[in-house]
Amino acid sequence: RLDFVLHPARIATGRVVDTDGAPIEGVYVAGVGSKSVEGVSRSDWESSVTGSDGRFELTSLHVLIDHQLFLRKDGYGTRVYDFPADEGDRERIDHGDLVLHPGGRIEGILRAQTGTPIPDHLVKLRGANEDLGRFRPDTEALKKTWVTAVRHSRTDTQGRFHFTDLPGGELQVTASVRGRPGSKAEETVELPEGRQV
């Protein structure tokens, strides 16, 4: 006979609105996290979509994992928030109103030193919204997961690349050469909310 103990899950709620305070329907919302507990690596990805009132509820978050909240909808800047530092002590977390701004855009052309455009080359973007830690202001930020770490774009035949639906903040664009870690170009971009650089 084997007995299994199921613990109550953590619940997270909130409402997503635009810059005028109107609710946004159809926003993909996920509670994302991973953690090594007693030598066992655990991961969690619980998702939902906002209703017509902009509200969401995540009802099955793993109690042993520290989460980040991931918000995504076409046309808006993707945002990520660390859960509060006392997440492990709470059964329910209400994030209140979360504002999505119009999505920003970064674009450019990747060229060789000779000025020739470089086609079919990987370009990386790193960074997240500046208010990532708004729910844990006095505590160290969570270790960055893939949702906050890197996005990828690939140049077209004319060396052009672009990233869309970006949040405002400090973002790094990097192009490197495989096998040559010292050979890379990187630009830090200060992207205002909803603007294009």
N, C-alpha and C positions, 0 to 999 in steps of 0.2 A: 504494500500500500504506500502511495506517495501523497503527501498533503502539500498543497500549494497555497501560499498566502498572497492574496491580492490586496494591495494598498489603494486607498482612494486616490484618484488622479488629481493633479492641480488644475485649476480653471483660470483662464485669463479672458478678460472682456475689454471692450473699448468701443469707440465710435470714430470713424474716419470722415473728415470733412474737408472741404476746399478752403481756399484763403478767405472766402466770404462767409464761412461758417455753415455752408449748405452740405448736407450729407452726401457722400459719394457711394453709389451702389456698385457692386461687382469688383471691389478691391480684393485681390488675393492676399490673405493674411496667414502667416505661418509662425508657429513657435518652433524655433530651431535650436538644437544644442547637441553637444557631445561631451563625454566625460569618462575618465577612467576611474572606476570605483572598485576597490579591493582587487585590483589586477584584472578587472573585466572592463573592456571598452564598451560603452553604451552610447547610442545615438538616438535622437528623437526628432521627428518632423510631423507636427500636428497642424493641419491647415483647415481653413474655412474661407468663405467669401462673404463680404458685407451685404446686408439686405438693403432694401429701399430707404431705411432709416440710417444707413451708414454703420450700423452696429455689427459686431462680430463676437463670437464666443468660441474659445478653444477649450474643449472639455476633457481632454485625455492627455494632458502634459505629464511626462514622467517626473516623479517626485525627487529623483536622485540626480537630476541633470540641471545645470544652469542654462537658461535659454536666452535667445535673442528673438525679438519680434521683427518679422520681415513683411514689408508692405509693398505691393506691386500692382500697378494698373497702367495700361498703355496711355501715353499722353501726360503722365505725371512722373515726377522724380521719385525713383525707388528709395525707400527709407528703411533704416535698420535701427533698432533700439535695444540696448541691453536691458534685461529684466532687472528689477530692484535687487540690491545686494542681499536683502533678507528674504529672497524668494523661497529658500529652503524652509523657512519658518511659517509660510503662509499657504493656506488652502485655496485662496482666491485672490487674484490680482486684477484690479480695475485700472486700465491705462488712461481712462478719461478720453478726452477729445484729442485726436491725432490729425495734424494738418498735412495734407499733401499739396505741394506746390506744382505748378506746371513744370514739365520735365525740361531739363537743360540738355545741351548738346555740345560735344567736343568733336571736331573733325580736323583733318590735316592730310598732308601728303608725305609719305616716307621716301626719302631720296638717298642715293649713294653719295659719297664725297664728290663724285664727278657731276652731281646734279641730276643724274638719271633716276627716274622713278623706279621703285622696287616693287614689283607685283607679287601677289600671293605670299605675303610675309605676315607673321603674327605680331600684333601690337597689343600690349596689355595696359589695362587701366586699374589703378589701385586707389582705394579711398572710399569714404562713405560720408553721409551727412554729418555736419559739424555737431549736431545735438544728439549724437549717438548715445551719450551717457547721461541724458537728462533725467533718467529714473534712478541713477546711482551716482549723483554728483560728487560725493565725498569718498568714493571707493574706486579702487583700481578697475579699469575697464576689463571686460572679459577678453580672453584670448580670441583673436579674430578667427571666425569661421570662414568658409568659402563665400558666404553671402556678403561678407564685408571686405573680403580680401582682394579678389581679382575678377575683372571682366576681360573678355577677349574680342578682338576684331581682326579681320584678315584683309590686307590691302587688295584692291581690285587691279585690273590690268594697267591702270594709270598711277598706281601707288597710293590711291586714296583710301582713307579709313574713317570711320565715325563711330561714336558711342552716343546713344540717345537715352531719353528718360532718366537723366542723371539728377541727383540732388545738388543743391548748392554746397560749396565747400572747397577744400584744398584736395585736388586729385593729381595723381602722378601718371603720366603716359610714358610707356617704356617700349623700345624696340631693341632687341638684342640678336646676336648671332649665335646659333647653336654651337656648343663646343668651345666658344670663346667668351667666357664670362666677363672679361675686361672690355670687350667690344660691344658697347651699347650706348644708346642715346636716350636721355630721359628729360622730360619737361614737367615742371610743376605748374599746374593751372589753377588759378583762383576763379572758380566758376560761380557767378551770382545765380541766385534762384531763378530758374526759368529762362536763362539766357544762353547764348551760343558763343563759343570761342573757337 
